[in-house]
Amino acid sequence: MEHPSHETSAIYTLCAGLGVLIFFLGPALALLLDVDPLLAATVGYVGIMLFTGGIAARYGFARSTGAWKQLGLNLLVAAAVTLIFYLIFLLLFLL
């Protein structure tokens, strides 16, 4: 397996780090600002998607020719997987 260059790896790490920040701080800040809990949870799921997509791109889950294209492709895969869990969450939340 070919390792990404330092610059390419930094893009993926930045995406994953942003995802972690959004996952932990987003819902907490939203709830402190008295935002709807469903919106706060949605922000958390977006953070999970960004983190998962960044990590998947870093380790070459879905490969592509350019760094941004590879990140985008892995974010699409992460969005599809996260959407499944989000729909299960919605089902439980709305019942």
NUGUKOL-718770 format. One record per residue: residue number from 1; residue in three letters; x, y, z of N, C-alpha, C in turn. Coordinates in steps of 0.02 Angstrom, whole numbers, plus 50000, padded with zeros to 5 digits. Layout:
N
node pos NUM, code ALA, n.X X, n.Y Y, n.Z Z, ca.X X, ca.Y Y, ca.Z Z, c.X X, c.Y Y, c.Z Z $
...
# end
This chain:
95
node pos 1, code MET, n.X 50042, n.Y 49941, n.Z 50000, ca.X 50000, ca.Y 50000, ca.Z 50000, c.X 50044, c.Y 50062, c.Z 50000 $
node pos 2, code GLU, n.X 50028, n.Y 50107, n.Z 49956, ca.X 50065, ca.Y 50170, ca.Z 49951, c.X 50041, c.Y 50219, c.Z 50003 $
node pos 3, code HIS, n.X 50088, n.Y 50250, n.Z 50039, ca.X 50068, ca.Y 50299, ca.Z 50089, c.X 50062, c.Y 50368, c.Z 50056 $
node pos 4, code PRO, n.X 50011, n.Y 50407, n.Z 50078, ca.X 50003, ca.Y 50474, ca.Z 50049, c.X 50060, c.Y 50520, c.Z 50070 $
node pos 5, code SER, n.X 50072, n.Y 50571, n.Z 50029, ca.X 50124, ca.Y 50619, ca.Z 50046, c.X 50103, c.Y 50659, c.Z 50108 $
node pos 6, code HIS, n.X 50150, n.Y 50696, n.Z 50135, ca.X 50137, ca.Y 50735, ca.Z 50196, c.X 50082, c.Y 50787, c.Z 50184 $
node pos 7, code GLU, n.X 50083, n.Y 50820, n.Z 50126, ca.X 50033, ca.Y 50871, ca.Z 50110, c.X 49964, c.Y 50839, c.Z 50102 $
node pos 8, code THR, n.X 49961, n.Y 50783, n.Z 50067, ca.X 49898, ca.Y 50748, ca.Z 50057, c.X 49872, c.Y 50722, c.Z 50124 $
node pos 9, code SER, n.X 49916, n.Y 50693, n.Z 50163, ca.X 49896, ca.Y 50667, ca.Z 50228, c.X 49869, c.Y 50723, c.Z 50273 $
node pos 10, code ALA, n.X 49896, n.Y 50783, n.Z 50267, ca.X 49873, ca.Y 50839, ca.Z 50307, c.X 49801, c.Y 50858, c.Z 50290 $
node pos 11, code ILE, n.X 49782, n.Y 50853, n.Z 50227, ca.X 49713, ca.Y 50867, ca.Z 50207, c.X 49666, c.Y 50818, c.Z 50240 $
node pos 12, code TYR, n.X 49683, n.Y 50755, n.Z 50239, ca.X 49641, ca.Y 50703, ca.Z 50268, c.X 49638, c.Y 50711, c.Z 50345 $
node pos 13, code THR, n.X 49694, n.Y 50727, n.Z 50375, ca.X 49696, ca.Y 50736, ca.Z 50447, c.X 49656, c.Y 50798, c.Z 50467 $
node pos 14, code LEU, n.X 49659, n.Y 50850, n.Z 50428, ca.X 49620, ca.Y 50910, ca.Z 50442, c.X 49545, c.Y 50894, c.Z 50439 $
node pos 15, code CYS, n.X 49524, n.Y 50856, n.Z 50390, ca.X 49454, ca.Y 50837, ca.Z 50384, c.X 49432, c.Y 50795, c.Z 50444 $
node pos 16, code ALA, n.X 49473, n.Y 50747, n.Z 50463, ca.X 49457, ca.Y 50704, ca.Z 50520, c.X 49455, c.Y 50746, c.Z 50585 $
node pos 17, code GLY, n.X 49504, n.Y 50791, n.Z 50593, ca.X 49505, ca.Y 50833, ca.Z 50653, c.X 49445, c.Y 50880, c.Z 50657 $
node pos 18, code LEU, n.X 49426, n.Y 50908, n.Z 50600, ca.X 49366, ca.Y 50950, ca.Z 50598, c.X 49305, c.Y 50909, c.Z 50616 $
node pos 19, code GLY, n.X 49302, n.Y 50848, n.Z 50593, ca.X 49247, ca.Y 50803, ca.Z 50610, c.X 49243, c.Y 50790, c.Z 50684 $
node pos 20, code VAL, n.X 49300, n.Y 50780, n.Z 50717, ca.X 49301, ca.Y 50768, ca.Z 50789, c.X 49276, c.Y 50830, c.Z 50826 $
node pos 21, code LEU, n.X 49299, n.Y 50889, n.Z 50806, ca.X 49277, ca.Y 50951, ca.Z 50838, c.X 49202, c.Y 50961, c.Z 50830 $
node pos 22, code ILE, n.X 49177, n.Y 50949, n.Z 50770, ca.X 49105, ca.Y 50957, ca.Z 50758, c.X 49066, c.Y 50905, c.Z 50797 $
node pos 23, code PHE, n.X 49091, n.Y 50844, n.Z 50800, ca.X 49056, ca.Y 50791, ca.Z 50836, c.X 49050, c.Y 50806, c.Z 50910 $
node pos 24, code PHE, n.X 49103, n.Y 50830, n.Z 50940, ca.X 49101, ca.Y 50843, ca.Z 51013, c.X 49074, c.Y 50912, c.Z 51030 $
node pos 25, code LEU, n.X 49096, n.Y 50963, n.Z 50995, ca.X 49076, ca.Y 51031, ca.Z 51014, c.X 49010, c.Y 51053, c.Z 50984 $
node pos 26, code GLY, n.X 48995, n.Y 51030, n.Z 50924, ca.X 48934, ca.Y 51051, ca.Z 50889, c.X 48870, c.Y 51039, c.Z 50929 $
node pos 27, code PRO, n.X 48856, n.Y 50976, n.Z 50947, ca.X 48794, ca.Y 50964, ca.Z 50984, c.X 48794, c.Y 50997, c.Z 51053 $
node pos 28, code ALA, n.X 48851, n.Y 50999, n.Z 51086, ca.X 48854, ca.Y 51031, ca.Z 51152, c.X 48837, c.Y 51105, c.Z 51147 $
node pos 29, code LEU, n.X 48868, n.Y 51139, n.Z 51099, ca.X 48854, ca.Y 51210, ca.Z 51090, c.X 48782, c.Y 51221, c.Z 51068 $
node pos 30, code ALA, n.X 48757, n.Y 51178, n.Z 51024, ca.X 48688, ca.Y 51186, ca.Z 51001, c.X 48639, c.Y 51179, c.Z 51059 $
node pos 31, code LEU, n.X 48651, n.Y 51131, n.Z 51103, ca.X 48606, ca.Y 51122, ca.Z 51161, c.X 48613, c.Y 51179, c.Z 51210 $
node pos 32, code LEU, n.X 48674, n.Y 51205, n.Z 51219, ca.X 48683, ca.Y 51263, ca.Z 51263, c.X 48648, c.Y 51325, c.Z 51236 $
node pos 33, code LEU, n.X 48642, n.Y 51329, n.Z 51169, ca.X 48608, ca.Y 51385, ca.Z 51137, c.X 48533, c.Y 51372, c.Z 51130 $
node pos 34, code ASP, n.X 48509, n.Y 51319, n.Z 51161, ca.X 48438, ca.Y 51301, ca.Z 51162, c.X 48411, c.Y 51287, c.Z 51092 $
node pos 35, code VAL, n.X 48451, n.Y 51252, n.Z 51052, ca.X 48430, ca.Y 51231, ca.Z 50985, c.X 48393, c.Y 51165, c.Z 50993 $
node pos 36, code ASP, n.X 48350, n.Y 51150, n.Z 50945, ca.X 48313, ca.Y 51088, ca.Z 50945, c.X 48360, c.Y 51028, c.Z 50951 $
node pos 37, code PRO, n.X 48345, n.Y 50980, n.Z 50995, ca.X 48390, ca.Y 50922, ca.Z 51004, c.X 48401, c.Y 50882, c.Z 50940 $
node pos 38, code LEU, n.X 48351, n.Y 50880, n.Z 50896, ca.X 48360, ca.Y 50844, ca.Z 50833, c.X 48413, c.Y 50877, c.Z 50790 $
node pos 39, code LEU, n.X 48414, n.Y 50943, n.Z 50788, ca.X 48465, ca.Y 50980, ca.Z 50751, c.X 48534, c.Y 50969, c.Z 50782 $
node pos 40, code ALA, n.X 48537, n.Y 50969, n.Z 50848, ca.X 48600, ca.Y 50957, ca.Z 50883, c.X 48627, c.Y 50887, c.Z 50866 $
node pos 41, code ALA, n.X 48584, n.Y 50837, n.Z 50864, ca.X 48605, ca.Y 50769, ca.Z 50847, c.X 48627, c.Y 50766, c.Z 50774 $
node pos 42, code THR, n.X 48593, n.Y 50802, n.Z 50730, ca.X 48612, ca.Y 50803, ca.Z 50660, c.X 48682, c.Y 50831, c.Z 50651 $
node pos 43, code VAL, n.X 48697, n.Y 50883, n.Z 50688, ca.X 48765, ca.Y 50912, ca.Z 50686, c.X 48816, c.Y 50859, c.Z 50707 $
node pos 44, code GLY, n.X 48800, n.Y 50821, n.Z 50758, ca.X 48845, ca.Y 50767, ca.Z 50780, c.X 48857, c.Y 50715, c.Z 50726 $
node pos 45, code TYR, n.X 48805, n.Y 50697, n.Z 50691, ca.X 48812, ca.Y 50648, ca.Z 50638, c.X 48853, c.Y 50675, c.Z 50580 $
node pos 46, code VAL, n.X 48849, n.Y 50740, n.Z 50566, ca.X 48891, ca.Y 50770, ca.Z 50515, c.X 48965, c.Y 50765, c.Z 50536 $
node pos 47, code GLY, n.X 48978, n.Y 50775, n.Z 50600, ca.X 49046, ca.Y 50768, ca.Z 50626, c.X 49072, c.Y 50697, c.Z 50618 $
node pos 48, code ILE, n.X 49029, n.Y 50648, n.Z 50631, ca.X 49049, ca.Y 50578, ca.Z 50622, c.X 49065, c.Y 50565, c.Z 50549 $
node pos 49, code MET, n.X 49025, n.Y 50592, n.Z 50504, ca.X 49037, ca.Y 50581, ca.Z 50432, c.X 49104, c.Y 50611, c.Z 50411 $
node pos 50, code LEU, n.X 49119, n.Y 50672, n.Z 50434, ca.X 49182, ca.Y 50704, ca.Z 50415, c.X 49242, c.Y 50665, c.Z 50443 $
node pos 51, code PHE, n.X 49237, n.Y 50644, n.Z 50505, ca.X 49291, ca.Y 50605, ca.Z 50536, c.X 49302, c.Y 50540, c.Z 50498 $
node pos 52, code THR, n.X 49249, n.Y 50504, n.Z 50486, ca.X 49254, ca.Y 50440, ca.Z 50452, c.X 49281, c.Y 50447, c.Z 50381 $
node pos 53, code GLY, n.X 49257, n.Y 50499, n.Z 50346, ca.X 49281, ca.Y 50511, ca.Z 50277, c.X 49355, c.Y 50529, c.Z 50276 $
node pos 54, code GLY, n.X 49377, n.Y 50569, n.Z 50323, ca.X 49448, ca.Y 50588, ca.Z 50326, c.X 49493, c.Y 50529, c.Z 50341 $
node pos 55, code ILE, n.X 49472, n.Y 50488, n.Z 50388, ca.X 49512, ca.Y 50429, ca.Z 50406, c.X 49513, c.Y 50379, c.Z 50348 $
node pos 56, code ALA, n.X 49455, n.Y 50369, n.Z 50316, ca.X 49451, ca.Y 50322, ca.Z 50260, c.X 49495, c.Y 50346, c.Z 50202 $
node pos 57, code ALA, n.X 49496, n.Y 50412, n.Z 50189, ca.X 49538, ca.Y 50438, ca.Z 50136, c.X 49611, c.Y 50430, c.Z 50153 $
node pos 58, code ARG, n.X 49629, n.Y 50441, n.Z 50215, ca.X 49699, ca.Y 50435, ca.Z 50237, c.X 49726, c.Y 50365, c.Z 50225 $
node pos 59, code TYR, n.X 49684, n.Y 50315, n.Z 50237, ca.X 49707, ca.Y 50247, ca.Z 50229, c.X 49685, c.Y 50215, c.Z 50164 $
node pos 60, code GLY, n.X 49660, n.Y 50256, n.Z 50117, ca.X 49647, ca.Y 50234, ca.Z 50050, c.X 49590, c.Y 50185, c.Z 50042 $
node pos 61, code PHE, n.X 49535, n.Y 50195, n.Z 50078, ca.X 49478, ca.Y 50149, ca.Z 50071, c.X 49451, c.Y 50152, c.Z 50000 $
node pos 62, code ALA, n.X 49432, n.Y 50211, n.Z 49977, ca.X 49411, ca.Y 50221, ca.Z 49907, c.X 49465, c.Y 50265, c.Z 49875 $
node pos 63, code ARG, n.X 49501, n.Y 50238, n.Z 49827, ca.X 49558, ca.Y 50273, ca.Z 49798, c.X 49537, c.Y 50312, c.Z 49735 $
node pos 64, code SER, n.X 49572, n.Y 50368, n.Z 49726, ca.X 49561, ca.Y 50409, ca.Z 49666, c.X 49627, c.Y 50441, c.Z 49646 $
node pos 65, code THR, n.X 49626, n.Y 50478, n.Z 49590, ca.X 49688, ca.Y 50505, ca.Z 49563, c.X 49714, c.Y 50565, c.Z 49601 $
node pos 66, code GLY, n.X 49672, n.Y 50607, n.Z 49628, ca.X 49695, ca.Y 50667, ca.Z 49664, c.X 49675, c.Y 50664, c.Z 49737 $
node pos 67, code ALA, n.X 49708, n.Y 50704, n.Z 49777, ca.X 49695, ca.Y 50704, ca.Z 49850, c.X 49624, c.Y 50727, c.Z 49865 $
node pos 68, code TRP, n.X 49603, n.Y 50782, n.Z 49833, ca.X 49535, ca.Y 50808, ca.Z 49846, c.X 49482, c.Y 50761, c.Z 49819 $
node pos 69, code LYS, n.X 49496, n.Y 50731, n.Z 49762, ca.X 49449, ca.Y 50683, ca.Z 49733, c.X 49442, c.Y 50621, c.Z 49777 $
node pos 70, code GLN, n.X 49498, n.Y 50598, n.Z 49804, ca.X 49497, ca.Y 50541, ca.Z 49849, c.X 49459, c.Y 50558, c.Z 49913 $
node pos 71, code LEU, n.X 49470, n.Y 50618, n.Z 49939, ca.X 49435, ca.Y 50640, ca.Z 49999, c.X 49360, c.Y 50643, c.Z 49985 $
node pos 72, code GLY, n.X 49341, n.Y 50672, n.Z 49928, ca.X 49270, ca.Y 50677, ca.Z 49911, c.X 49238, c.Y 50609, c.Z 49903 $
node pos 73, code LEU, n.X 49272, n.Y 50563, n.Z 49872, ca.X 49246, ca.Y 50496, ca.Z 49862, c.X 49236, c.Y 50461, c.Z 49929 $
node pos 74, code ASN, n.X 49284, n.Y 50468, n.Z 49973, ca.X 49278, ca.Y 50437, ca.Z 50039, c.X 49225, c.Y 50471, c.Z 50082 $
node pos 75, code LEU, n.X 49216, n.Y 50536, n.Z 50072, ca.X 49162, ca.Y 50571, ca.Z 50108, c.X 49094, c.Y 50546, c.Z 50084 $
node pos 76, code LEU, n.X 49088, n.Y 50531, n.Z 50020, ca.X 49025, ca.Y 50503, ca.Z 49994, c.X 49010, c.Y 50435, c.Z 50025 $
node pos 77, code VAL, n.X 49061, n.Y 50393, n.Z 50030, ca.X 49053, ca.Y 50327, ca.Z 50062, c.X 49034, c.Y 50337, c.Z 50135 $
node pos 78, code ALA, n.X 49068, n.Y 50382, n.Z 50169, ca.X 49054, ca.Y 50395, ca.Z 50240, c.X 48983, c.Y 50423, c.Z 50248 $
node pos 79, code ALA, n.X 48961, n.Y 50465, n.Z 50202, ca.X 48894, ca.Y 50493, ca.Z 50205, c.X 48841, c.Y 50438, c.Z 50198 $
node pos 80, code ALA, n.X 48853, n.Y 50392, n.Z 50153, ca.X 48806, ca.Y 50337, ca.Z 50143, c.X 48800, c.Y 50293, c.Z 50206 $
node pos 81, code VAL, n.X 48857, n.Y 50277, n.Z 50236, ca.X 48856, ca.Y 50235, ca.Z 50296, c.X 48826, c.Y 50273, c.Z 50355 $
node pos 82, code THR, n.X 48845, n.Y 50336, n.Z 50363, ca.X 48819, ca.Y 50377, ca.Z 50417, c.X 48744, c.Y 50387, c.Z 50410 $
node pos 83, code LEU, n.X 48721, n.Y 50394, n.Z 50348, ca.X 48649, ca.Y 50403, ca.Z 50336, c.X 48609, c.Y 50344, c.Z 50361 $
node pos 84, code ILE, n.X 48635, n.Y 50284, n.Z 50353, ca.X 48601, ca.Y 50224, ca.Z 50377, c.X 48591, c.Y 50229, c.Z 50453 $
node pos 85, code PHE, n.X 48644, n.Y 50246, n.Z 50489, ca.X 48639, ca.Y 50252, ca.Z 50561, c.X 48597, c.Y 50312, c.Z 50582 $
node pos 86, code TYR, n.X 48598, n.Y 50365, n.Z 50543, ca.X 48557, ca.Y 50423, ca.Z 50558, c.X 48483, c.Y 50406, c.Z 50550 $
node pos 87, code LEU, n.X 48466, n.Y 50368, n.Z 50499, ca.X 48396, ca.Y 50347, ca.Z 50489, c.X 48372, c.Y 50303, c.Z 50546 $
node pos 88, code ILE, n.X 48416, n.Y 50259, n.Z 50570, ca.X 48398, ca.Y 50218, ca.Z 50629, c.X 48387, c.Y 50263, c.Z 50690 $
node pos 89, code PHE, n.X 48431, n.Y 50312, n.Z 50699, ca.X 48424, ca.Y 50360, ca.Z 50753, c.X 48357, c.Y 50397, c.Z 50747 $
node pos 90, code LEU, n.X 48341, n.Y 50421, n.Z 50687, ca.X 48278, ca.Y 50456, ca.Z 50677, c.X 48217, c.Y 50413, c.Z 50694 $
node pos 91, code LEU, n.X 48221, n.Y 50351, n.Z 50673, ca.X 48166, ca.Y 50304, ca.Z 50688, c.X 48156, c.Y 50298, c.Z 50764 $
node pos 92, code LEU, n.X 48210, n.Y 50291, n.Z 50800, ca.X 48205, ca.Y 50285, ca.Z 50873, c.X 48186, c.Y 50351, c.Z 50906 $
node pos 93, code PHE, n.X 48212, n.Y 50406, n.Z 50879, ca.X 48199, ca.Y 50472, ca.Z 50909, c.X 48127, c.Y 50494, c.Z 50900 $
node pos 94, code LEU, n.X 48099, n.Y 50479, n.Z 50842, ca.X 48032, ca.Y 50503, ca.Z 50826, c.X 47976, c.Y 50457, c.Z 50850 $
node pos 95, code LEU, n.X 47993, n.Y 50398, n.Z 50873, ca.X 47941, ca.Y 50352, ca.Z 50899, c.X 47921, c.Y 50369, c.Z 50969 $
# end
